[in-house]
């Protein structure tokens, strides 16, 4: 059974893969937006169309854990709601050899 620490690792990995979204320096400061760190709020301009969806470039090649490049690119650059299908992460090698580690 996968525990909470594994869930945190999975979320960190997902955020790394989806991290191709550009954080703009012109974002509204956290205090004014009413959210707390590590939240970094921004306007809808962040997601306006760019050269490659909502980013200037596609996601990197050779993703870790056998993640599908097309899925990662769709999530990172052409997605506003939802992400990969339920259970997708279970088809990657992310948890291979990680059971029982913190």
Secondary structure, DSSP 8 states (H G I E B T S, - for coil): ---HHHHHHHHHHHHHHTTTS---TTS--HHHHT--TT-----GGGGS-BTBBTBSS---SS-GGG--HHHHHHHHHS-SS--S-TTGGGGSSTTTTTTT--
